[in-house]
Amino acid sequence: MPRTPPHDARADPPGARPAAAGPGGPAAVPRRRLARGEKRIAQLLDAAAEEFAAVGYASATTNSIAARAGASPGTLYQFFPNKEAMARALTERYRSRLRAVFAFVRDPALDRMPVGELVERVVDPVLALSRASPAFGSLFAGTAPPTGVTAVAATLDAGAGRVMEAVIGAAAPHLTAANRRRCAKVVVHIVKAMLSALEGATAGEQARLAAEFKTVLNGYLSGLAAVSDTRA
């Protein structure tokens, strides 16, 4: 019986591709490894967020974060060289989530939204992110961002400022650009103060504090809408 000659790639026509690997073939292995790596990174970041919230950024260590994640320090170092890198990754995660929930500021109907709705759409997503992400308040609202995180925290601040400028522009379109920026800084600081006040509060107390902050913001934005822009 004649034998089949071995395949000679040189005989393939130009542009020919090798046969694709099956569902469980070699091509699937890198994808599985990538998925496992992404899952491990998410677990480590979740553990870092919990550790930063529980003991404070300064007291947290890579060893304590790894232990909280149920991983070895060596596993952690495969993905992050130090806790500063983890804090930066968390800040990027929060910035991405805030960008998604604040996409409403690009709505053409923004300037027709009542002040009360604008306040709800600013405060509620921040509260939800704060509850779901233990370290968000300390990384965003902390008076001094951790070493190595300052630049990323500044971009988070800048993004929040742009959102607030858009909201203030909708509530008080007569304000000059300079005054919108100034008032946006005030609103960002009010939101940061709210996050600091919510830390450690019970769920019931958080709800009451959030209602008070909404009242404050409502009054501030309504006041801006009601007065002429006479400030320099």
Accessible surface in RSA format (square Angstrom, percent):
REM  Atomic radii and reference values for relative SASA: ProtOr
REM  Chains: A
REM  Algorithm: Lee & Richards
REM  Probe-radius: 1.40
REM  Slices: 20
REM RES _ NUM      All-atoms   Total-Side   Main-Chain    Non-polar    All polar
REM                ABS   REL    ABS   REL    ABS   REL    ABS   REL    ABS   REL
RES MET A   1   227.17 117.6 150.63  99.7  76.53 182.2 122.03 103.7 105.14 139.3
RES PRO A   2   129.34  94.3 103.10  94.0  26.25  95.4 114.82  94.8  14.52  90.2
RES ARG A   3   223.37  93.8 196.05  99.9  27.32  65.1  78.50 107.3 144.87  87.8
RES THR A   4   127.15  90.4 100.13 101.5  27.03  64.4  67.34  90.4  59.81  90.4
RES PRO A   5   105.03  76.5  91.12  83.1  13.90  50.5  96.81  79.9   8.21  51.1
RES PRO A   6   125.90  91.8 103.31  94.2  22.59  82.1 115.27  95.2  10.63  66.1
RES HIS A   7   144.81  79.1 106.55  74.1  38.26  97.9  84.84  87.4  59.97  69.8
RES ASP A   8    60.90  42.7  52.79  52.5   8.11  19.2  27.36  64.4  33.54  33.5
RES ALA A   9    71.90  66.1  57.94  89.4  13.96  31.8  57.99  81.7  13.90  36.8
RES ARG A  10   215.31  90.4 180.24  91.9  35.07  83.5  88.53 121.0 126.78  76.8
RES ALA A  11    83.49  76.8  48.58  75.0  34.90  79.4  58.89  82.9  24.59  65.1
RES ASP A  12    58.04  40.7  42.01  41.8  16.04  37.9   9.55  22.5  48.49  48.4
RES PRO A  13    93.76  68.3  84.63  77.1   9.13  33.2  91.06  75.2   2.70  16.8
RES PRO A  14   140.01 102.0 106.59  97.2  33.43 121.5 118.77  98.1  21.24 132.0
RES GLY A  15    77.52  95.6   0.00   N/A  77.52  95.6  44.03 120.8  33.49  75.0
RES ALA A  16    54.94  50.5  18.09  27.9  36.85  83.8  28.89  40.7  26.05  69.0
RES ARG A  17   217.91  91.5 187.36  95.5  30.55  72.7  61.07  83.5 156.84  95.1
RES PRO A  18   124.63  90.8 101.27  92.3  23.35  84.9 113.17  93.4  11.45  71.2
RES ALA A  19   102.09  93.9  65.08 100.4  37.01  84.2  75.86 106.8  26.24  69.5
RES ALA A  20   100.61  92.5  64.16  99.0  36.44  82.9  73.32 103.3  27.29  72.3
RES ALA A  21    45.39  41.7  11.38  17.6  34.01  77.4  21.52  30.3  23.87  63.2
RES GLY A  22    41.48  51.2   0.00   N/A  41.48  51.2  28.94  79.4  12.54  28.1
RES PRO A  23   135.97  99.1 110.73 100.9  25.23  91.7 122.75 101.3  13.22  82.1
RES GLY A  24    65.05  80.2   0.00   N/A  65.05  80.2  33.17  91.0  31.88  71.4
RES GLY A  25    16.85  20.8   0.00   N/A  16.85  20.8  15.55  42.7   1.30   2.9
RES PRO A  26   106.95  77.9  97.59  89.0   9.36  34.0 101.94  84.2   5.01  31.2
RES ALA A  27    51.25  47.1  37.20  57.4  14.04  31.9  46.99  66.2   4.26  11.3
RES ALA A  28     6.73   6.2   6.57  10.1   0.16   0.4   6.57   9.2   0.16   0.4
RES VAL A  29    47.22  31.1  47.18  42.7   0.04   0.1  47.18  41.0   0.04   0.1
RES PRO A  30    77.63  56.6  71.03  64.7   6.60  24.0  74.06  61.1   3.57  22.2
RES ARG A  31   150.04  63.0 143.96  73.4   6.08  14.5  71.73  98.0  78.31  47.5
RES ARG A  32   116.30  48.8 112.25  57.2   4.05   9.7  60.39  82.5  55.91  33.9
RES ARG A  33   151.99  63.8 143.83  73.3   8.16  19.4  44.65  61.0 107.35  65.1
RES LEU A  34   114.58  63.8 108.33  77.5   6.24  15.7 114.16  80.2   0.42   1.1
RES ALA A  35    58.22  53.5  50.83  78.4   7.39  16.8  53.49  75.3   4.73  12.5
RES ARG A  36   144.34  60.6 137.62  70.2   6.72  16.0  73.13 100.0  71.21  43.2
RES GLY A  37    17.06  21.0   0.00   N/A  17.06  21.0  16.51  45.3   0.54   1.2
RES GLU A  38   103.05  59.2  95.87  72.5   7.18  17.1  37.33  72.2  65.72  53.7
RES LYS A  39   137.27  67.0 129.91  79.7   7.37  17.5  78.89  71.0  58.38  62.2
RES ARG A  40    70.41  29.6  69.67  35.5   0.75   1.8  10.33  14.1  60.08  36.4
RES ILE A  41    60.59  34.5  60.59  45.1   0.00   0.0  60.59  43.6   0.00   0.0
RES ALA A  42    41.91  38.5  40.46  62.4   1.46   3.3  41.78  58.8   0.13   0.4
RES GLN A  43    70.50  39.4  65.44  47.8   5.07  12.1  29.80  63.4  40.71  30.9
RES LEU A  44     0.00   0.0   0.00   0.0   0.00   0.0   0.00   0.0   0.00   0.0
RES LEU A  45    12.57   7.0  12.57   9.0   0.00   0.0  12.57   8.8   0.00   0.0
RES ASP A  46    67.15  47.0  64.74  64.4   2.42   5.7  21.04  49.5  46.12  46.0
RES ALA A  47     4.48   4.1   2.50   3.9   1.99   4.5   4.04   5.7   0.44   1.2
RES ALA A  48     0.00   0.0   0.00   0.0   0.00   0.0   0.00   0.0   0.00   0.0
RES ALA A  49     3.24   3.0   3.24   5.0   0.00   0.0   3.24   4.6   0.00   0.0
RES GLU A  50    76.31  43.8  72.76  55.0   3.55   8.5  19.58  37.9  56.73  46.3
RES GLU A  51    13.46   7.7  13.46  10.2   0.00   0.0   0.00   0.0  13.46  11.0
RES PHE A  52     3.43   1.7   0.47   0.3   2.96   7.7   0.47   0.3   2.96   8.5
RES ALA A  53    53.69  49.4  18.43  28.4  35.26  80.2  24.67  34.7  29.02  76.9
RES ALA A  54    67.07  61.7  25.25  39.0  41.82  95.1  36.23  51.0  30.85  81.7
RES VAL A  55    70.41  46.3  46.85  42.4  23.56  56.8  55.23  48.0  15.19  41.2
RES GLY A  56    30.93  38.1   0.00   N/A  30.93  38.1  29.03  79.7   1.90   4.2
RES TYR A  57    37.32  17.4  30.49  17.3   6.83  17.8  30.49  22.9   6.83   8.4
RES ALA A  58    93.52  86.0  66.03 101.9  27.49  62.5  70.27  99.0  23.25  61.6
RES SER A  59    77.24  65.3  52.51  70.1  24.73  57.0  26.61  56.7  50.64  70.9
RES ALA A  60     1.32   1.2   0.00   0.0   1.32   3.0   0.01   0.0   1.31   3.5
RES THR A  61    70.27  50.0  67.13  68.1   3.14   7.5  64.65  86.8   5.63   8.5
RES THR A  62    20.21  14.4  18.01  18.3   2.20   5.2   7.24   9.7  12.97  19.6
RES ASN A  63    91.22  62.9  86.67  83.8   4.54  10.9  22.55  54.3  68.67  66.4
RES SER A  64    36.14  30.5  26.31  35.1   9.83  22.7  33.16  70.6   2.98   4.2
RES ILE A  65     0.00   0.0   0.00   0.0   0.00   0.0   0.00   0.0   0.00   0.0
RES ALA A  66     0.21   0.2   0.21   0.3   0.00   0.0   0.21   0.3   0.00   0.0
RES ALA A  67    75.50  69.4  50.07  77.3  25.43  57.8  57.96  81.6  17.54  46.5
RES ARG A  68   108.65  45.6  72.53  37.0  36.12  86.0  25.47  34.8  83.18  50.4
RES ALA A  69    23.35  21.5   0.00   0.0  23.35  53.1   7.53  10.6  15.82  41.9
RES GLY A  70    67.61  83.4   0.00   N/A  67.61  83.4  38.36 105.3  29.26  65.5
RES ALA A  71    18.09  16.6   0.46   0.7  17.63  40.1   8.76  12.3   9.33  24.7
RES SER A  72    59.48  50.3  49.43  66.0  10.05  23.2  45.10  96.0  14.38  20.1
RES PRO A  73    56.43  41.1  56.43  51.4   0.00   0.0  56.43  46.6   0.00   0.0
RES GLY A  74    43.05  53.1   0.00   N/A  43.05  53.1  34.58  94.9   8.47  19.0
RES THR A  75    33.56  23.9  32.49  32.9   1.07   2.6  11.11  14.9  22.46  33.9
RES LEU A  76     0.00   0.0   0.00   0.0   0.00   0.0   0.00   0.0   0.00   0.0
RES TYR A  77   110.26  51.5  89.21  50.8  21.05  54.8  65.63  49.3  44.63  55.0
RES GLN A  78   137.45  76.9  98.10  71.7  39.35  93.7  38.39  81.7  99.06  75.1
RES PHE A  79    65.13  32.6  36.22  22.4  28.91  75.2  41.99  25.5  23.14  66.2
RES PHE A  80    16.46   8.2  16.09  10.0   0.37   1.0  16.13   9.8   0.33   0.9
RES PRO A  81    95.08  69.3  73.30  66.8  21.78  79.2  79.80  65.9  15.28  94.9
RES ASN A  82    58.60  40.4  58.04  56.1   0.56   1.4  19.48  46.9  39.12  37.8
RES LYS A  83    35.06  17.1  34.64  21.3   0.42   1.0  25.73  23.2   9.34   9.9
RES GLU A  84    47.18  27.1  47.18  35.7   0.00   0.0  12.37  23.9  34.81  28.4
RES ALA A  85    13.91  12.8  10.37  16.0   3.54   8.1  10.81  15.2   3.10   8.2
RES MET A  86     0.00   0.0   0.00   0.0   0.00   0.0   0.00   0.0   0.00   0.0
RES ALA A  87     0.00   0.0   0.00   0.0   0.00   0.0   0.00   0.0   0.00   0.0
RES ARG A  88    84.07  35.3  84.07  42.9   0.00   0.0  24.99  34.2  59.08  35.8
RES ALA A  89    28.08  25.8  17.91  27.6  10.17  23.1  24.09  33.9   3.99  10.6
RES LEU A  90     0.00   0.0   0.00   0.0   0.00   0.0   0.00   0.0   0.00   0.0
RES THR A  91     0.06   0.0   0.06   0.1   0.00   0.0   0.00   0.0   0.06   0.1
RES GLU A  92    72.61  41.7  68.88  52.1   3.73   8.9  36.96  71.5  35.65  29.1
RES ARG A  93    50.18  21.1  40.68  20.7   9.50  22.6  24.26  33.2  25.92  15.7
RES TYR A  94     0.40   0.2   0.40   0.2   0.00   0.0   0.04   0.0   0.36   0.4
RES ARG A  95    65.59  27.5  65.05  33.2   0.55   1.3  13.36  18.3  52.23  31.7
RES SER A  96    55.17  46.6  51.61  68.9   3.56   8.2  17.11  36.4  38.06  53.3
RES ARG A  97   103.44  43.4  99.22  50.6   4.22  10.0  40.85  55.8  62.59  37.9
RES LEU A  98    13.14   7.3  12.96   9.3   0.18   0.4  13.14   9.2   0.00   0.0
RES ARG A  99   138.92  58.3 128.23  65.4  10.69  25.4  66.94  91.5  71.98  43.6
RES ALA A 100    71.70  65.9  48.21  74.4  23.49  53.4  58.06  81.8  13.64  36.1
RES VAL A 101    70.77  46.6  51.60  46.7  19.18  46.2  59.06  51.3  11.72  31.8
RES PHE A 102     8.78   4.4   7.21   4.5   1.58   4.1   7.53   4.6   1.26   3.6
RES ALA A 103    38.30  35.2  32.67  50.4   5.63  12.8  32.91  46.3   5.39  14.3
RES PHE A 104    16.00   8.0   4.69   2.9  11.31  29.4  13.51   8.2   2.49   7.1
RES VAL A 105    28.12  18.5  15.90  14.4  12.22  29.5  15.90  13.8  12.22  33.1
RES ARG A 106   169.90  71.3 142.39  72.6  27.52  65.5  76.78 104.9  93.12  56.4
RES ASP A 107    55.67  39.0  44.44  44.2  11.22  26.5  14.12  33.2  41.55  41.4
RES PRO A 108   125.62  91.6  97.82  89.2  27.80 101.1 111.14  91.8  14.48  90.0
RES ALA A 109    30.67  28.2  30.12  46.5   0.55   1.3  30.12  42.4   0.55   1.5
RES LEU A 110    15.61   8.7  15.61  11.2   0.00   0.0  15.61  11.0   0.00   0.0
RES ASP A 111    90.95  63.7  69.28  69.0  21.67  51.2  22.24  52.3  68.71  68.5
RES ARG A 112   180.81  75.9 150.14  76.5  30.67  73.0  73.83 100.9 106.98  64.8
RES MET A 113    24.92  12.9  13.06   8.6  11.86  28.2  14.88  12.6  10.04  13.3
RES PRO A 114    86.52  63.1  74.10  67.5  12.42  45.2  86.52  71.4   0.00   0.0
RES VAL A 115    29.42  19.4  24.79  22.4   4.62  11.1  24.79  21.5   4.62  12.5
RES GLY A 116    28.51  35.2   0.00   N/A  28.51  35.2  23.18  63.6   5.33  11.9
RES GLU A 117    71.19  40.9  63.90  48.3   7.29  17.4  27.23  52.7  43.96  35.9
RES LEU A 118     0.09   0.0   0.09   0.1   0.00   0.0   0.09   0.1   0.00   0.0
RES VAL A 119     1.92   1.3   1.40   1.3   0.53   1.3   1.92   1.7   0.00   0.0
RES GLU A 120    75.44  43.3  74.65  56.5   0.79   1.9  32.39  62.7  43.05  35.1
RES ARG A 121    84.68  35.6  80.32  40.9   4.36  10.4  24.52  33.5  60.16  36.5
RES VAL A 122     3.03   2.0   3.03   2.7   0.00   0.0   3.03   2.6   0.00   0.0
RES VAL A 123     0.19   0.1   0.19   0.2   0.00   0.0   0.19   0.2   0.00   0.0
RES ASP A 124    57.41  40.2  52.98  52.7   4.43  10.5  27.92  65.7  29.49  29.4
RES PRO A 125    26.85  19.6  17.89  16.3   8.96  32.6  24.38  20.1   2.47  15.4
RES VAL A 126     4.29   2.8   4.29   3.9   0.00   0.0   4.29   3.7   0.00   0.0
RES LEU A 127     7.05   3.9   7.05   5.0   0.00   0.0   7.05   5.0   0.00   0.0
RES ALA A 128    54.88  50.5  49.20  75.9   5.68  12.9  52.31  73.7   2.57   6.8
RES LEU A 129    17.08   9.5  12.66   9.1   4.42  11.1  16.43  11.5   0.65   1.8
RES SER A 130    26.65  22.5  17.78  23.7   8.87  20.4   0.81   1.7  25.84  36.2
RES ARG A 131   137.45  57.7 102.95  52.5  34.50  82.1  60.19  82.3  77.26  46.8
RES ALA A 132    80.39  73.9  44.79  69.1  35.60  81.0  55.59  78.3  24.81  65.7
RES SER A 133     4.90   4.1   2.83   3.8   2.07   4.8   4.07   8.7   0.83   1.2
RES PRO A 134    63.54  46.3  39.25  35.8  24.29  88.3  47.25  39.0  16.29 101.3
RES ALA A 135     0.00   0.0   0.00   0.0   0.00   0.0   0.00   0.0   0.00   0.0
RES PHE A 136     0.24   0.1   0.24   0.1   0.00   0.0   0.24   0.1   0.00   0.0
RES GLY A 137     6.41   7.9   0.00   N/A   6.41   7.9   4.35  12.0   2.06   4.6
RES SER A 138    43.54  36.8  33.19  44.3  10.35  23.8  35.20  75.0   8.34  11.7
RES LEU A 139     3.73   2.1   1.17   0.8   2.56   6.4   1.17   0.8   2.56   6.9
RES PHE A 140    11.52   5.8   5.91   3.7   5.61  14.6   6.86   4.2   4.65  13.3
RES ALA A 141     9.68   8.9   1.36   2.1   8.31  18.9   1.67   2.3   8.01  21.2
RES GLY A 142    27.97  34.5   0.00   N/A  27.97  34.5  20.34  55.8   7.63  17.1
RES THR A 143   148.28 105.5 108.85 110.4  39.43  94.0  88.75 119.2  59.54  90.0
RES ALA A 144    81.02  74.5  59.95  92.5  21.07  47.9  61.12  86.1  19.91  52.7
RES PRO A 145    49.79  36.3  37.42  34.1  12.38  45.0  37.86  31.3  11.94  74.2
RES PRO A 146    17.08  12.4   8.21   7.5   8.87  32.2  17.08  14.1   0.00   0.0
RES THR A 147   113.67  80.8 105.29 106.7   8.37  20.0  73.46  98.7  40.21  60.8
RES GLY A 148    37.62  46.4   0.00   N/A  37.62  46.4  26.60  73.0  11.02  24.7
RES VAL A 149     0.04   0.0   0.04   0.0   0.00   0.0   0.04   0.0   0.00   0.0
RES THR A 150    79.86  56.8  78.92  80.0   0.93   2.2  63.86  85.8  15.99  24.2
RES ALA A 151    77.27  71.0  65.05 100.4  12.22  27.8  73.00 102.8   4.27  11.3
RES VAL A 152    20.64  13.6  19.66  17.8   0.99   2.4  20.62  17.9   0.02   0.1
RES ALA A 153     9.14   8.4   6.29   9.7   2.85   6.5   6.62   9.3   2.52   6.7
RES ALA A 154    55.85  51.4  45.30  69.9  10.55  24.0  51.96  73.2   3.89  10.3
RES THR A 155    54.56  38.8  50.90  51.6   3.66   8.7  52.96  71.1   1.60   2.4
RES LEU A 156     3.31   1.8   2.30   1.6   1.01   2.5   2.44   1.7   0.86   2.3
RES ASP A 157    52.87  37.0  48.46  48.2   4.41  10.4  14.86  35.0  38.01  37.9
RES ALA A 158    48.47  44.6  34.94  53.9  13.52  30.8  46.57  65.6   1.89   5.0
RES GLY A 159    20.08  24.8   0.00   N/A  20.08  24.8  18.28  50.2   1.80   4.0
RES ALA A 160    10.33   9.5   5.21   8.0   5.12  11.6   7.93  11.2   2.40   6.4
RES GLY A 161    15.06  18.6   0.00   N/A  15.06  18.6  15.06  41.3   0.00   0.0
RES ARG A 162   155.26  65.2 148.24  75.6   7.02  16.7  67.97  92.9  87.28  52.9
RES VAL A 163    19.11  12.6  18.31  16.6   0.81   1.9  19.00  16.5   0.11   0.3
RES MET A 164     4.66   2.4   4.54   3.0   0.12   0.3   4.06   3.5   0.59   0.8
RES GLU A 165    47.50  27.3  45.89  34.7   1.61   3.8   8.21  15.9  39.29  32.1
RES ALA A 166    33.00  30.3  18.70  28.9  14.30  32.5  30.63  43.1   2.37   6.3
RES VAL A 167     3.92   2.6   3.92   3.6   0.00   0.0   3.92   3.4   0.00   0.0
RES ILE A 168     0.72   0.4   0.72   0.5   0.00   0.0   0.72   0.5   0.00   0.0
RES GLY A 169    17.49  21.6   0.00   N/A  17.49  21.6  13.24  36.3   4.25   9.5
RES ALA A 170    13.30  12.2   1.30   2.0  12.00  27.3   4.35   6.1   8.95  23.7
RES ALA A 171    13.05  12.0   0.09   0.1  12.97  29.5   4.28   6.0   8.78  23.3
RES ALA A 172     0.18   0.2   0.03   0.0   0.15   0.3   0.18   0.3   0.00   0.0
RES PRO A 173    95.88  69.9  74.42  67.8  21.46  78.0  76.56  63.2  19.32 120.1
RES HIS A 174    78.62  43.0  50.90  35.4  27.72  70.9  53.36  55.0  25.26  29.4
RES LEU A 175     4.37   2.4   0.00   0.0   4.37  11.0   0.00   0.0   4.37  11.7
RES THR A 176    70.49  50.1  63.02  63.9   7.47  17.8  67.69  90.9   2.80   4.2
RES ALA A 177    47.86  44.0  41.30  63.7   6.56  14.9  41.53  58.5   6.33  16.8
RES ALA A 178    45.06  41.4  39.56  61.0   5.50  12.5  40.16  56.6   4.90  13.0
RES ASN A 179     0.79   0.5   0.79   0.8   0.00   0.0   0.07   0.2   0.73   0.7
RES ARG A 180    63.74  26.8  63.74  32.5   0.00   0.0   1.67   2.3  62.07  37.6
RES ARG A 181   123.98  52.1 121.98  62.2   2.00   4.8  45.45  62.1  78.53  47.6
RES ARG A 182   122.31  51.4 117.91  60.1   4.40  10.5  63.23  86.4  59.08  35.8
RES CYS A 183     3.74   2.8   3.40   3.8   0.34   0.8   0.34   0.9   3.40   3.7
RES ALA A 184     1.91   1.8   1.91   3.0   0.00   0.0   1.91   2.7   0.00   0.0
RES LYS A 185   143.52  70.0 141.14  86.6   2.38   5.7  85.74  77.2  57.78  61.6
RES VAL A 186    62.53  41.1  59.18  53.6   3.34   8.1  62.34  54.2   0.19   0.5
RES VAL A 187     4.61   3.0   4.61   4.2   0.00   0.0   4.61   4.0   0.00   0.0
RES VAL A 188    11.43   7.5  10.94   9.9   0.49   1.2  11.43   9.9   0.00   0.0
RES HIS A 189   117.95  64.5 113.15  78.6   4.80  12.3  70.82  73.0  47.13  54.8
RES ILE A 190    34.03  19.4  30.90  23.0   3.12   7.5  33.90  24.4   0.13   0.3
RES VAL A 191     3.97   2.6   3.50   3.2   0.47   1.1   3.97   3.5   0.00   0.0
RES LYS A 192    31.64  15.4  31.42  19.3   0.22   0.5  13.36  12.0  18.29  19.5
RES ALA A 193    53.18  48.9  42.53  65.6  10.64  24.2  50.01  70.4   3.17   8.4
RES MET A 194     1.60   0.8   1.60   1.1   0.00   0.0   0.23   0.2   1.38   1.8
RES LEU A 195     2.39   1.3   0.14   0.1   2.25   5.7   0.20   0.1   2.20   5.9
RES SER A 196    61.02  51.6  46.83  62.5  14.19  32.7  31.98  68.1  29.04  40.7
RES ALA A 197    47.33  43.5  23.34  36.0  23.98  54.6  35.74  50.3  11.58  30.7
RES LEU A 198     6.44   3.6   6.20   4.4   0.24   0.6   6.34   4.5   0.10   0.3
RES GLU A 199   118.30  67.9  93.52  70.8  24.78  59.0  46.66  90.2  71.65  58.5
RES GLY A 200    86.19 106.3   0.00   N/A  86.19 106.3  44.78 122.9  41.42  92.8
RES ALA A 201    26.85  24.7   5.73   8.8  21.12  48.0  14.66  20.6  12.19  32.3
RES THR A 202    95.91  68.2  86.34  87.5   9.57  22.8  87.32 117.3   8.60  13.0
RES ALA A 203    84.80  78.0  69.42 107.1  15.38  35.0  71.90 101.3  12.90  34.2
RES GLY A 204    35.44  43.7   0.00   N/A  35.44  43.7  29.02  79.6   6.41  14.4
RES GLU A 205    65.87  37.8  65.87  49.8   0.00   0.0  23.15  44.8  42.73  34.9
RES GLN A 206    33.75  18.9  33.75  24.7   0.00   0.0   0.65   1.4  33.09  25.1
RES ALA A 207    57.21  52.6  47.56  73.4   9.65  22.0  50.79  71.5   6.42  17.0
RES ARG A 208   148.29  62.3 143.72  73.3   4.56  10.9  73.42 100.3  74.87  45.4
RES LEU A 209    43.78  24.4  43.42  31.1   0.36   0.9  43.70  30.7   0.08   0.2
RES ALA A 210     5.97   5.5   5.97   9.2   0.00   0.0   5.97   8.4   0.00   0.0
RES ALA A 211    53.45  49.1  47.01  72.5   6.44  14.6  50.61  71.3   2.84   7.5
RES GLU A 212   112.05  64.3 111.79  84.6   0.26   0.6  38.06  73.6  73.99  60.4
RES PHE A 213    33.35  16.7  33.13  20.5   0.22   0.6  33.31  20.2   0.04   0.1
RES LYS A 214    42.86  20.9  42.64  26.2   0.22   0.5  18.83  16.9  24.04  25.6
RES THR A 215    91.59  65.1  83.45  84.6   8.14  19.4  63.33  85.1  28.26  42.7
RES VAL A 216    80.24  52.8  70.69  64.0   9.55  23.0  77.53  67.4   2.71   7.4
RES LEU A 217     4.08   2.3   4.08   2.9   0.00   0.0   4.08   2.9   0.00   0.0
RES ASN A 218    53.06  36.6  52.81  51.0   0.25   0.6  11.32  27.2  41.74  40.3
RES GLY A 219    45.63  56.3   0.00   N/A  45.63  56.3  35.91  98.6   9.72  21.8
RES TYR A 220    61.86  28.9  51.81  29.5  10.05  26.2  53.78  40.4   8.08  10.0
RES LEU A 221     4.37   2.4   4.37   3.1   0.00   0.0   4.37   3.1   0.00   0.0
RES SER A 222    48.82  41.3  43.70  58.3   5.12  11.8  33.30  70.9  15.53  21.8
RES GLY A 223    32.92  40.6   0.00   N/A  32.92  40.6  31.96  87.7   0.96   2.2
RES LEU A 224     9.92   5.5   8.99   6.4   0.92   2.3   9.08   6.4   0.84   2.3
RES ALA A 225    44.48  40.9  22.26  34.3  22.22  50.6  22.49  31.7  21.99  58.3
RES ALA A 226    87.38  80.3  45.05  69.5  42.34  96.3  56.18  79.1  31.21  82.7
RES VAL A 227    81.12  53.4  74.44  67.4   6.68  16.1  79.90  69.4   1.22   3.3
RES SER A 228    81.41  68.8  63.03  84.1  18.38  42.3  48.79 103.9  32.62  45.7
RES ASP A 229    35.02  24.5   6.53   6.5  28.48  67.4   6.53  15.4  28.48  28.4
RES THR A 230   120.08  85.4  84.07  85.2  36.01  85.8  64.93  87.2  55.15  83.4
RES ARG A 231   110.35  46.3  94.29  48.1  16.06  38.2  65.03  88.9  45.32  27.5
RES ALA A 232   118.90 109.3  73.02 112.7  45.88 104.4 107.52 151.4  11.37  30.1
END  Absolute sums over single chains surface
CHAIN  1 A    13312.6      10365.9       2946.7       8224.9       5087.7
END  Absolute sums over all chains
TOTAL         13312.6      10365.9       2946.7       8224.9       5087.7
